[in-house]
Amino acid sequence: MTTSPRASLDPDVLEHLATRALREVPDGALIGLGSGRTASAFVRALGRRVREGLRVRGVPTSEATARLAREVGVPLAGLDEGILDLTVDGADEVDPHLDLIKGYGGALVRERIVAAAARRLIIVAGSEKLVPVLGARGRLPVEVVPFAGPLVMRELAGLGCRPTLRTVDGHVFVSDNGNWIVDCGVRPIEAPAPFARDLRAIPGVVETGLFLGIADLVLVAEAGRIRELKRGATSA
């Protein structure tokens, strides 16, 4: 069953969310910079803090984020500079265990890598992204090597997905890594871990949008406040 997306967060709420996330950033930090609307709001807020004197370097998860970081004055770095102190990113679904679906924006591979390179992963999201079970919104992105596309589509269908090759303005969407994104129509995923293993076992699948067991803190904008969801505990 697919749920209807709610309205996007307004700019004031995005600003409030970004400001709260900045409290997690120590001076001198090496930070993973996520992709998408909420993550972009954080990058803009971070740029303002940099202009005020905060010393940070950012590792972007997409070319779009890299461009934005340069525009707002956040110095960029690479993964060769060491372990990241934290990564701040968005998500498309967040379940009660803080497991995630990501990739609606098409940056899932680099988002996975940068998250794995960080000591902490902080997710910023609106309350519309909270779901009781992953897959509740009916969509799971999978990044695929183009040569393997026909094979992967058949195998995904065999696993019960309804795969559709992502296009933009009539053209196949190509990720920053030169790959295709297949959007899988899914039902609520009751056992995400084995399903993720089955997906990644398909030759040609580079990454899936199932990000399991890696989020440490989720900051959720809801009802005029920021709710903090921590792995293993929930607080207001």
FIKOLZA-1660 file (N, C-alpha, C; in steps of 0.1 Angstrom, whole numbers, plus 5000, padded with zeros to 4 digits):
% residues 236
   i   px   py   pz ch aa at
   1 5008 4988 5000  A  M  N
   1 5000 5000 5000  A  M CA
   1 5009 5012 5000  A  M  C
   2 5006 5022 4992  A  T  N
   2 5013 5034 4991  A  T CA
   2 5006 5045 4998  A  T  C
   3 5014 5053 5007  A  T  N
   3 5008 5064 5014  A  T CA
   3 5010 5077 5006  A  T  C
   4 5002 5086 5008  A  S  N
   4 5003 5099 5001  A  S CA
   4 5013 5108 5008  A  S  C
   5 5022 5114 5001  A  P  N
   5 5032 5123 5008  A  P CA
   5 5024 5135 5013  A  P  C
   6 5028 5140 5024  A  R  N
   6 5023 5153 5030  A  R CA
   6 5030 5165 5024  A  R  C
   7 5026 5176 5028  A  A  N
   7 5032 5189 5023  A  A CA
   7 5046 5190 5027  A  A  C
   8 5055 5196 5019  A  S  N
   8 5069 5198 5022  A  S CA
   8 5070 5208 5034  A  S  C
   9 5081 5207 5041  A  L  N
   9 5083 5216 5052  A  L CA
   9 5085 5230 5046  A  L  C
  10 5080 5240 5054  A  D  N
  10 5082 5254 5049  A  D CA
  10 5095 5259 5053  A  D  C
  11 5100 5270 5047  A  P  N
  11 5114 5275 5050  A  P CA
  11 5117 5277 5064  A  P  C
  12 5108 5283 5072  A  D  N
  12 5110 5285 5086  A  D CA
  12 5112 5273 5094  A  D  C
  13 5105 5262 5091  A  V  N
  13 5107 5249 5097  A  V CA
  13 5120 5243 5093  A  V  C
  14 5124 5244 5081  A  L  N
  14 5137 5239 5076  A  L CA
  14 5148 5246 5084  A  L  C
  15 5147 5259 5085  A  E  N
  15 5157 5267 5092  A  E CA
  15 5158 5263 5107  A  E  C
  16 5147 5260 5113  A  H  N
  16 5146 5256 5127  A  H CA
  16 5153 5242 5128  A  H  C
  17 5150 5233 5119  A  L  N
  17 5156 5220 5119  A  L CA
  17 5171 5221 5117  A  L  C
  18 5176 5229 5107  A  A  N
  18 5190 5231 5105  A  A CA
  18 5197 5236 5116  A  A  C
  19 5191 5246 5123  A  T  N
  19 5197 5253 5135  A  T CA
  19 5199 5243 5146  A  T  C
  20 5189 5234 5148  A  R  N
  20 5191 5224 5158  A  R CA
  20 5202 5214 5155  A  R  C
  21 5203 5210 5142  A  A  N
  21 5214 5201 5138  A  A CA
  21 5228 5207 5140  A  A  C
  22 5229 5220 5138  A  L  N
  22 5242 5227 5140  A  L CA
  22 5247 5225 5154  A  L  C
  23 5238 5223 5164  A  R  N
  23 5243 5221 5177  A  R CA
  23 5251 5209 5179  A  R  C
  24 5250 5200 5170  A  E  N
  24 5258 5187 5170  A  E CA
  24 5272 5189 5164  A  E  C
  25 5275 5200 5158  A  V  N
  25 5287 5202 5151  A  V CA
  25 5298 5209 5159  A  V  C
  26 5309 5202 5163  A  P  N
  26 5319 5209 5170  A  P CA
  26 5328 5217 5161  A  P  C
  27 5335 5227 5167  A  D  N
  27 5345 5234 5159  A  D CA
  27 5356 5225 5155  A  D  C
  28 5360 5227 5142  A  G  N
  28 5371 5219 5137  A  G CA
  28 5367 5205 5131  A  G  C
  29 5353 5203 5130  A  A  N
  29 5348 5190 5126  A  A CA
  29 5350 5188 5111  A  A  C
  30 5351 5175 5108  A  L  N
  30 5350 5170 5094  A  L CA
  30 5336 5164 5093  A  L  C
  31 5328 5169 5084  A  I  N
  31 5314 5166 5083  A  I CA
  31 5310 5161 5070  A  I  C
  32 5302 5150 5070  A  G  N
  32 5295 5145 5058  A  G CA
  32 5283 5154 5055  A  G  C
  33 5282 5159 5043  A  L  N
  33 5271 5168 5039  A  L CA
  33 5261 5160 5030  A  L  C
  34 5249 5158 5035  A  G  N
  34 5239 5150 5028  A  G CA
  34 5233 5158 5016  A  G  C
  35 5223 5151 5009  A  S  N
  35 5217 5156 4998  A  S CA
  35 5202 5157 5000  A  S  C
  36 5195 5165 4993  A  G  N
  36 5180 5167 4994  A  G CA
  36 5177 5180 5001  A  G  C
  37 5164 5183 5002  A  R  N
  37 5159 5196 5007  A  R CA
  37 5163 5199 5021  A  R  C
  38 5161 5190 5030  A  T  N
  38 5164 5192 5044  A  T CA
  38 5179 5193 5046  A  T  C
  39 5187 5184 5040  A  A  N
  39 5201 5185 5041  A  A CA
  39 5207 5198 5035  A  A  C
  40 5201 5202 5024  A  S  N
  40 5205 5215 5018  A  S CA
  40 5203 5227 5027  A  S  C
  41 5192 5226 5035  A  A  N
  41 5189 5237 5045  A  A CA
  41 5200 5237 5055  A  A  C
  42 5205 5225 5059  A  F  N
  42 5216 5224 5069  A  F CA
  42 5229 5230 5063  A  F  C
  43 5232 5227 5050  A  V  N
  43 5244 5232 5044  A  V CA
  43 5244 5247 5044  A  V  C
  44 5232 5253 5040  A  R  N
  44 5231 5267 5040  A  R CA
  44 5234 5273 5054  A  R  C
  45 5228 5267 5064  A  A  N
  45 5230 5272 5078  A  A CA
  45 5244 5270 5082  A  A  C
  46 5250 5259 5078  A  L  N
  46 5264 5257 5081  A  L CA
  46 5273 5268 5075  A  L  C
  47 5270 5271 5062  A  G  N
  47 5277 5282 5056  A  G CA
  47 5277 5295 5063  A  G  C
  48 5265 5298 5069  A  R  N
  48 5264 5311 5077  A  R CA
  48 5273 5310 5089  A  R  C
  49 5274 5298 5096  A  R  N
  49 5282 5296 5107  A  R CA
  49 5297 5297 5104  A  R  C
  50 5300 5292 5092  A  V  N
  50 5314 5293 5087  A  V CA
  50 5318 5307 5086  A  V  C
  51 5309 5315 5080  A  R  N
  51 5312 5329 5078  A  R CA
  51 5314 5337 5091  A  R  C
  52 5308 5331 5102  A  E  N
  52 5309 5337 5115  A  E CA
  52 5321 5332 5123  A  E  C
  53 5328 5322 5117  A  G  N
  53 5341 5318 5123  A  G CA
  53 5342 5303 5126  A  G  C
  54 5331 5295 5124  A  L  N
  54 5332 5281 5127  A  L CA
  54 5341 5274 5117  A  L  C
  55 5350 5266 5122  A  R  N
  55 5360 5259 5114  A  R CA
  55 5355 5245 5111  A  R  C
  56 5351 5242 5099  A  V  N
  56 5347 5229 5095  A  V CA
  56 5351 5226 5081  A  V  C
  57 5351 5213 5077  A  R  N
  57 5353 5209 5063  A  R CA
  57 5342 5199 5060  A  R  C
  58 5337 5199 5048  A  G  N
  58 5326 5191 5045  A  G CA
  58 5329 5181 5033  A  G  C
  59 5324 5169 5035  A  V  N
  59 5325 5159 5024  A  V CA
  59 5311 5157 5018  A  V  C
  60 5309 5161 5006  A  P  N
  60 5295 5161 5000  A  P CA
  60 5291 5148 4995  A  P  C
  61 5278 5145 4995  A  T  N
  61 5273 5132 4991  A  T CA
  61 5268 5133 4976  A  T  C
  62 5269 5144 4970  A  S  N
  62 5264 5146 4956  A  S CA
  62 5271 5158 4950  A  S  C
  63 5271 5158 4937  A  E  N
  63 5277 5170 4930  A  E CA
  63 5268 5182 4933  A  E  C
  64 5255 5181 4934  A  A  N
  64 5247 5192 4938  A  A CA
  64 5250 5198 4951  A  A  C
  65 5253 5189 4961  A  T  N
  65 5256 5194 4974  A  T CA
  65 5270 5200 4974  A  T  C
  66 5279 5195 4966  A  A  N
  66 5292 5201 4965  A  A CA
  66 5291 5215 4959  A  A  C
  67 5283 5217 4949  A  R  N
  67 5281 5231 4944  A  R CA
  67 5275 5240 4954  A  R  C
  68 5265 5235 4961  A  L  N
  68 5259 5244 4972  A  L CA
  68 5269 5248 4982  A  L  C
  69 5277 5238 4987  A  A  N
  69 5287 5241 4997  A  A CA
  69 5297 5251 4993  A  A  C
  70 5301 5250 4980  A  R  N
  70 5310 5261 4975  A  R CA
  70 5303 5274 4975  A  R  C
  71 5291 5275 4971  A  E  N
  71 5283 5287 4970  A  E CA
  71 5282 5294 4984  A  E  C
  72 5280 5286 4994  A  V  N
  72 5278 5292 5007  A  V CA
  72 5291 5293 5016  A  V  C
  73 5302 5288 5010  A  G  N
  73 5315 5290 5017  A  G CA
  73 5319 5279 5026  A  G  C
  74 5314 5267 5025  A  V  N
  74 5318 5256 5033  A  V CA
  74 5330 5249 5026  A  V  C
  75 5342 5249 5032  A  P  N
  75 5353 5242 5026  A  P CA
  75 5351 5227 5024  A  P  C
  76 5355 5222 5013  A  L  N
  76 5353 5208 5010  A  L CA
  76 5365 5200 5012  A  L  C
  77 5363 5187 5015  A  A  N
  77 5373 5178 5018  A  A CA
  77 5370 5164 5012  A  A  C
  78 5379 5155 5013  A  G  N
  78 5376 5141 5007  A  G CA
  78 5377 5131 5018  A  G  C
  79 5374 5119 5015  A  L  N
  79 5374 5108 5025  A  L CA
  79 5388 5104 5028  A  L  C
  80 5398 5109 5021  A  D  N
  80 5412 5106 5024  A  D CA
  80 5417 5114 5036  A  D  C
  81 5409 5123 5041  A  E  N
  81 5413 5131 5052  A  E CA
  81 5410 5125 5066  A  E  C
  82 5404 5113 5066  A  G  N
  82 5402 5106 5078  A  G CA
  82 5388 5103 5082  A  G  C
  83 5385 5098 5094  A  I  N
  83 5372 5095 5098  A  I CA
  83 5364 5108 5100  A  I  C
  84 5351 5108 5095  A  L  N
  84 5343 5120 5097  A  L CA
  84 5337 5120 5111  A  L  C
  85 5336 5132 5117  A  D  N
  85 5331 5133 5130  A  D CA
  85 5316 5130 5130  A  D  C
  86 5309 5134 5120  A  L  N
  86 5295 5131 5118  A  L CA
  86 5290 5134 5104  A  L  C
  87 5279 5128 5100  A  T  N
  87 5273 5132 5088  A  T CA
  87 5258 5136 5091  A  T  C
  88 5254 5147 5084  A  V  N
  88 5240 5152 5085  A  V CA
  88 5234 5150 5072  A  V  C
  89 5223 5143 5072  A  D  N
  89 5216 5139 5059  A  D CA
  89 5201 5139 5061  A  D  C
  90 5193 5138 5051  A  G  N
  90 5179 5136 5052  A  G CA
  90 5175 5121 5049  A  G  C
  91 5162 5118 5049  A  A  N
  91 5157 5105 5046  A  A CA
  91 5144 5106 5040  A  A  C
  92 5140 5095 5033  A  D  N
  92 5127 5095 5027  A  D CA
  92 5116 5087 5035  A  D  C
  93 5121 5078 5044  A  E  N
  93 5113 5071 5054  A  E CA
  93 5122 5068 5066  A  E  C
  94 5115 5069 5077  A  V  N
  94 5122 5066 5090  A  V CA
  94 5112 5057 5098  A  V  C
  95 5116 5045 5102  A  D  N
  95 5107 5037 5109  A  D CA
  95 5110 5038 5124  A  D  C
  96 5102 5031 5133  A  P  N
  96 5104 5032 5148  A  P CA
  96 5118 5028 5153  A  P  C
  97 5125 5019 5145  A  H  N
  97 5138 5015 5149  A  H CA
  97 5149 5024 5144  A  H  C
  98 5145 5035 5137  A  L  N
  98 5154 5044 5131  A  L CA
  98 5161 5038 5118  A  L  C
  99 5155 5028 5113  A  D  N
  99 5160 5023 5100  A  D CA
  99 5154 5032 5089  A  D  C
 100 5160 5033 5078  A  L  N
 100 5157 5043 5068  A  L CA
 100 5155 5038 5054  A  L  C
 101 5147 5045 5046  A  I  N
 101 5148 5044 5032  A  I CA
 101 5153 5057 5027  A  I  C
 102 5163 5057 5018  A  K  N
 102 5169 5069 5012  A  K CA
 102 5170 5066 4997  A  K  C
 103 5173 5077 4990  A  G  N
 103 5175 5076 4975  A  G CA
 103 5165 5082 4966  A  G  C
 104 5155 5088 4971  A  Y  N
 104 5145 5094 4962  A  Y CA
 104 5152 5105 4953  A  Y  C
 105 5163 5111 4959  A  G  N
 105 5170 5121 4951  A  G CA
 105 5181 5115 4942  A  G  C
 106 5183 5102 4944  A  G  N
 106 5193 5096 4935  A  G CA
 106 5207 5096 4939  A  G  C
 107 5210 5100 4952  A  A  N
 107 5224 5100 4957  A  A CA
 107 5227 5089 4967  A  A  C
 108 5220 5078 4966  A  L  N
 108 5221 5068 4977  A  L CA
 108 5235 5062 4978  A  L  C
 109 5242 5060 4967  A  V  N
 109 5255 5053 4969  A  V CA
 109 5265 5062 4977  A  V  C
 110 5266 5074 4973  A  R  N
 110 5275 5083 4980  A  R CA
 110 5270 5086 4994  A  R  C
 111 5257 5087 4996  A  E  N
 111 5252 5088 5009  A  E CA
 111 5255 5077 5018  A  E  C
 112 5255 5065 5013  A  R  N
 112 5259 5053 5020  A  R CA
 112 5274 5053 5024  A  R  C
 113 5282 5057 5015  A  I  N
 113 5296 5057 5017  A  I CA
 113 5300 5068 5028  A  I  C
 114 5294 5080 5026  A  V  N
 114 5298 5090 5036  A  V CA
 114 5292 5087 5049  A  V  C
 115 5280 5081 5050  A  A  N
 115 5275 5077 5063  A  A CA
 115 5284 5067 5070  A  A  C
 116 5289 5057 5062  A  A  N
 116 5297 5047 5068  A  A CA
 116 5311 5052 5072  A  A  C
 117 5315 5063 5066  A  A  N
 117 5328 5069 5070  A  A CA
 117 5327 5078 5082  A  A  C
 118 5315 5080 5088  A  A  N
 118 5314 5089 5099  A  A CA
 118 5311 5082 5112  A  A  C
 119 5316 5088 5123  A  R  N
 119 5313 5083 5137  A  R CA
 119 5298 5083 5140  A  R  C
 120 5291 5093 5135  A  R  N
 120 5277 5094 5138  A  R CA
 120 5269 5098 5126  A  R  C
 121 5257 5093 5124  A  L  N
 121 5248 5097 5113  A  L CA
 121 5236 5104 5120  A  L  C
 122 5234 5117 5116  A  I  N
 122 5223 5124 5121  A  I CA
 122 5214 5127 5109  A  I  C
 123 5201 5123 5111  A  I  N
 123 5191 5125 5101  A  I CA
 123 5182 5137 5104  A  I  C
 124 5179 5146 5095  A  V  N
 124 5170 5157 5097  A  V CA
 124 5158 5154 5088  A  V  C
 125 5146 5155 5093  A  A  N
 125 5134 5151 5085  A  A CA
 125 5122 5158 5091  A  A  C
 126 5111 5159 5083  A  G  N
 126 5098 5163 5087  A  G CA
 126 5091 5151 5092  A  G  C
 127 5080 5153 5099  A  S  N
 127 5072 5142 5105  A  S CA
 127 5066 5134 5095  A  S  C
 128 5064 5139 5082  A  E  N
 128 5058 5131 5072  A  E CA
 128 5067 5120 5067  A  E  C
 129 5079 5120 5071  A  K  N
 129 5088 5109 5068  A  K CA
 129 5088 5097 5078  A  K  C
 130 5081 5099 5089  A  L  N
 130 5080 5088 5099  A  L CA
 130 5069 5078 5094  A  L  C
 131 5073 5065 5094  A  V  N
 131 5064 5055 5089  A  V CA
 131 5064 5043 5099  A  V  C
 132 5053 5036 5100  A  P  N
 132 5053 5024 5110  A  P CA
 132 5062 5013 5105  A  P  C
 133 5063 5011 5092  A  V  N
 133 5071 5000 5086  A  V CA
 133 5077 5006 5073  A  V  C
 134 5090 5003 5071  A  L  N
 134 5097 5007 5059  A  L CA
 134 5089 5002 5046  A  L  C
 135 5089 5010 5036  A  G  N
 135 5081 5006 5024  A  G CA
 135 5067 5011 5024  A  G  C
 136 5063 5018 5035  A  A  N
 136 5049 5023 5036  A  A CA
 136 5046 5033 5025  A  A  C
 137 5055 5040 5020  A  R  N
 137 5053 5049 5009  A  R CA
 137 5053 5043 4995  A  R  C
 138 5056 5030 4995  A  G  N
 138 5055 5022 4983  A  G CA
 138 5067 5023 4973  A  G  C
 139 5078 5029 4977  A  R  N
 139 5089 5031 4968  A  R CA
 139 5102 5028 4974  A  R  C
 140 5111 5020 4967  A  L  N
 140 5124 5017 4972  A  L CA
 140 5134 5019 4960  A  L  C
 141 5143 5029 4961  A  P  N
 141 5153 5031 4950  A  P CA
 141 5164 5020 4951  A  P  C
 142 5169 5016 4939  A  V  N
 142 5180 5007 4938  A  V CA
 142 5189 5013 4927  A  V  C
 143 5202 5014 4930  A  E  N
 143 5211 5019 4920  A  E CA
 143 5218 5007 4912  A  E  C
 144 5218 5008 4899  A  V  N
 144 5221 4996 4891  A  V CA
 144 5232 5000 4880  A  V  C
 145 5241 4991 4878  A  V  N
 145 5250 4993 4866  A  V CA
 145 5242 4992 4853  A  V  C
 146 5243 5001 4844  A  P  N
 146 5235 5001 4832  A  P CA
 146 5236 4988 4824  A  P  C
 147 5247 4983 4823  A  F  N
 147 5249 4970 4815  A  F CA
 147 5240 4959 4820  A  F  C
 148 5238 4959 4834  A  A  N
 148 5231 4948 4840  A  A CA
 148 5216 4952 4841  A  A  C
 149 5212 4963 4836  A  G  N
 149 5198 4967 4838  A  G CA
 149 5187 4957 4835  A  G  C
 150 5187 4951 4823  A  P  N
 150 5177 4941 4820  A  P CA
 150 5177 4929 4830  A  P  C
 151 5189 4924 4833  A  L  N
 151 5189 4913 4843  A  L CA
 151 5184 4917 4856  A  L  C
 152 5188 4929 4861  A  V  N
 152 5184 4934 4874  A  V CA
 152 5169 4936 4874  A  V  C
 153 5163 4941 4864  A  M  N
 153 5149 4943 4863  A  M CA
 153 5141 4930 4865  A  M  C
 154 5146 4920 4858  A  R  N
 154 5139 4906 4859  A  R CA
 154 5141 4901 4873  A  R  C
 155 5153 4902 4879  A  E  N
 155 5155 4896 4892  A  E CA
 155 5147 4904 4903  A  E  C
 156 5146 4917 4901  A  L  N
 156 5138 4925 4911  A  L CA
 156 5123 4921 4910  A  L  C
 157 5118 4919 4898  A  A  N
 157 5104 4914 4896  A  A CA
 157 5102 4901 4903  A  A  C
 158 5113 4892 4902  A  G  N
 158 5112 4879 4908  A  G CA
 158 5111 4879 4923  A  G  C
 159 5116 4890 4929  A  L  N
 159 5116 4892 4943  A  L CA
 159 5103 4899 4948  A  L  C
 160 5094 4901 4938  A  G  N
 160 5081 4907 4942  A  G CA
 160 5080 4922 4941  A  G  C
 161 5091 4928 4935  A  C  N
 161 5091 4942 4933  A  C CA
 161 5084 4946 4920  A  C  C
 162 5081 4958 4918  A  R  N
 162 5075 4963 4906  A  R CA
 162 5085 4974 4901  A  R  C
 163 5096 4969 4894  A  P  N
 163 5106 4979 4890  A  P CA
 163 5103 4988 4879  A  P  C
 164 5107 5000 4880  A  T  N
 164 5106 5010 4870  A  T CA
 164 5119 5018 4868  A  T  C
 165 5124 5019 4856  A  L  N
 165 5136 5027 4854  A  L CA
 165 5133 5042 4856  A  L  C
 166 5140 5049 4864  A  R  N
 166 5138 5063 4866  A  R CA
 166 5142 5071 4854  A  R  C
 167 5133 5080 4850  A  T  N
 167 5135 5089 4839  A  T CA
 167 5132 5104 4844  A  T  C
 168 5139 5113 4838  A  V  N
 168 5136 5127 4840  A  V CA
 168 5135 5134 4827  A  V  C
 169 5123 5140 4824  A  D  N
 169 5120 5147 4812  A  D CA
 169 5122 5138 4800  A  D  C
 170 5118 5126 4801  A  G  N
 170 5119 5116 4790  A  G CA
 170 5132 5109 4788  A  G  C
 171 5142 5113 4797  A  H  N
 171 5155 5107 4795  A  H CA
 171 5158 5098 4808  A  H  C
 172 5166 5088 4806  A  V  N
 172 5170 5079 4817  A  V CA
 172 5178 5088 4827  A  V  C
 173 5174 5087 4840  A  F  N
 173 5182 5094 4850  A  F CA
 173 5195 5087 4852  A  F  C
 174 5206 5094 4852  A  V  N
 174 5219 5089 4855  A  V CA
 174 5225 5095 4868  A  V  C
 175 5229 5086 4877  A  S  N
 175 5234 5091 4889  A  S CA
 175 5248 5098 4888  A  S  C
 176 5253 5104 4898  A  D  N
 176 5266 5110 4898  A  D CA
 176 5277 5099 4895  A  D  C
 177 5274 5087 4898  A  N  N
 177 5283 5076 4896  A  N CA
 177 5282 5069 4882  A  N  C
 178 5273 5075 4873  A  G  N
 178 5271 5070 4860  A  G CA
 178 5262 5058 4859  A  G  C
 179 5254 5056 4870  A  N  N
 179 5245 5044 4870  A  N CA
 179 5231 5048 4869  A  N  C
 180 5222 5038 4867  A  W  N
 180 5208 5040 4866  A  W CA
 180 5202 5038 4880  A  W  C
 181 5190 5045 4882  A  I  N
 181 5182 5042 4894  A  I CA
 181 5169 5035 4890  A  I  C
 182 5167 5024 4896  A  V  N
 182 5154 5016 4894  A  V CA
 182 5146 5019 4907  A  V  C
 183 5134 5024 4905  A  D  N
 183 5125 5026 4916  A  D CA
 183 5115 5014 4917  A  D  C
 184 5117 5007 4928  A  C  N
 184 5109 4995 4930  A  C CA
 184 5096 4998 4937  A  C  C
 185 5085 4994 4931  A  G  N
 185 5072 4995 4938  A  G CA
 185 5072 4983 4948  A  G  C
 186 5070 4987 4961  A  V  N
 186 5070 4977 4972  A  V CA
 186 5058 4978 4981  A  V  C
 187 5055 4967 4987  A  R  N
 187 5046 4967 4999  A  R CA
 187 5054 4970 5011  A  R  C
 188 5047 4973 5023  A  P  N
 188 5055 4974 5035  A  P CA
 188 5064 4962 5037  A  P  C
 189 5076 4965 5041  A  I  N
 189 5087 4955 5042  A  I CA
 189 5088 4950 5056  A  I  C
 190 5083 4939 5059  A  E  N
 190 5082 4934 5073  A  E CA
 190 5096 4929 5078  A  E  C
 191 5104 4924 5069  A  A  N
 191 5118 4919 5072  A  A CA
 191 5128 4926 5063  A  A  C
 192 5132 4938 5066  A  P  N
 192 5140 4946 5057  A  P CA
 192 5154 4940 5056  A  P  C
 193 5160 4935 5067  A  A  N
 193 5174 4930 5066  A  A CA
 193 5176 4919 5056  A  A  C
 194 5168 4908 5056  A  P  N
 194 5169 4897 5046  A  P CA
 194 5166 4902 5032  A  P  C
 195 5156 4911 5031  A  F  N
 195 5152 4917 5018  A  F CA
 195 5164 4925 5012  A  F  C
 196 5171 4932 5021  A  A  N
 196 5182 4940 5016  A  A CA
 196 5193 4931 5011  A  A  C
 197 5195 4920 5018  A  R  N
 197 5206 4910 5014  A  R CA
 197 5202 4904 5000  A  R  C
 198 5189 4901 4998  A  D  N
 198 5185 4895 4986  A  D CA
 198 5187 4905 4974  A  D  C
 199 5184 4917 4977  A  L  N
 199 5186 4927 4966  A  L CA
 199 5200 4929 4963  A  L  C
 200 5209 4930 4973  A  R  N
 200 5223 4933 4970  A  R CA
 200 5230 4920 4964  A  R  C
 201 5224 4909 4965  A  A  N
 201 5230 4897 4959  A  A CA
 201 5227 4896 4944  A  A  C
 202 5219 4905 4939  A  I  N
 202 5216 4905 4924  A  I CA
 202 5228 4911 4917  A  I  C
 203 5235 4904 4908  A  P  N
 203 5246 4910 4900  A  P CA
 203 5242 4922 4893  A  P  C
 204 5249 4933 4895  A  G  N
 204 5246 4946 4889  A  G CA
 204 5240 4956 4898  A  G  C
 205 5235 4951 4910  A  V  N
 205 5230 4961 4919  A  V CA
 205 5242 4967 4927  A  V  C
 206 5243 4980 4926  A  V  N
 206 5254 4987 4933  A  V CA
 206 5250 4990 4948  A  V  C
 207 5238 4994 4950  A  E  N
 207 5233 4998 4963  A  E CA
 207 5218 4999 4963  A  E  C
 208 5212 4997 4975  A  T  N
 208 5198 4998 4977  A  T CA
 208 5195 5010 4986  A  T  C
 209 5183 5015 4986  A  G  N
 209 5179 5026 4995  A  G CA
 209 5176 5021 5009  A  G  C
 210 5178 5009 5013  A  L  N
 210 5176 5004 5027  A  L CA
 210 5188 5007 5035  A  L  C
 211 5187 5017 5044  A  F  N
 211 5198 5021 5053  A  F CA
 211 5194 5016 5067  A  F  C
 212 5200 5005 5071  A  L  N
 212 5195 4998 5083  A  L CA
 212 5206 4998 5094  A  L  C
 213 5202 5002 5106  A  G  N
 213 5210 5001 5118  A  G CA
 213 5222 5012 5118  A  G  C
 214 5221 5023 5111  A  I  N
 214 5232 5032 5110  A  I CA
 214 5229 5046 5115  A  I  C
 215 5216 5050 5116  A  A  N
 215 5212 5063 5121  A  A CA
 215 5214 5064 5136  A  A  C
 216 5221 5073 5142  A  D  N
 216 5223 5075 5156  A  D CA
 216 5212 5084 5162  A  D  C
 217 5209 5095 5155  A  L  N
 217 5200 5105 5159  A  L CA
 217 5191 5110 5148  A  L  C
 218 5178 5110 5150  A  V  N
 218 5169 5116 5140  A  V CA
 218 5162 5128 5146  A  V  C
 219 5164 5140 5139  A  L  N
 219 5157 5152 5144  A  L CA
 219 5145 5154 5135  A  L  C
 220 5133 5154 5141  A  V  N
 220 5121 5155 5134  A  V CA
 220 5114 5168 5137  A  V  C
 221 5110 5175 5127  A  A  N
 221 5102 5187 5128  A  A CA
 221 5087 5183 5128  A  A  C
 222 5081 5186 5140  A  E  N
 222 5066 5183 5140  A  E CA
 222 5060 5192 5151  A  E  C
 223 5048 5197 5147  A  A  N
 223 5040 5205 5156  A  A CA
 223 5047 5216 5162  A  A  C
 224 5056 5223 5154  A  G  N
 224 5063 5235 5159  A  G CA
 224 5074 5232 5168  A  G  C
 225 5079 5220 5169  A  R  N
 225 5090 5217 5177  A  R CA
 225 5099 5207 5171  A  R  C
 226 5111 5204 5176  A  I  N
 226 5120 5194 5171  A  I CA
 226 5120 5183 5181  A  I  C
 227 5116 5171 5176  A  R  N
 227 5116 5159 5184  A  R CA
 227 5129 5151 5181  A  R  C
 228 5135 5146 5191  A  E  N
 228 5148 5139 5190  A  E CA
 228 5145 5124 5192  A  E  C
 229 5149 5116 5182  A  L  N
 229 5147 5102 5182  A  L CA
 229 5162 5096 5182  A  L  C
 230 5165 5089 5193  A  K  N
 230 5178 5084 5194  A  K CA
 230 5177 5068 5194  A  K  C
 231 5187 5062 5188  A  R  N
 231 5188 5048 5187  A  R CA
 231 5187 5042 5201  A  R  C
 232 5177 5034 5204  A  G  N
 232 5175 5028 5217  A  G CA
 232 5167 5036 5227  A  G  C
 233 5164 5049 5223  A  A  N
 233 5156 5057 5233  A  A CA
 233 5150 5068 5225  A  A  C
 234 5139 5074 5230  A  T  N
 234 5132 5085 5224  A  T CA
 234 5130 5096 5235  A  T  C
 235 5133 5108 5231  A  S  N
 235 5131 5119 5240  A  S CA
 235 5125 5131 5233  A  S  C
 236 5119 5140 5241  A  A  N
 236 5112 5152 5235  A  A CA
 236 5122 5162 5231  A  A  C
% end
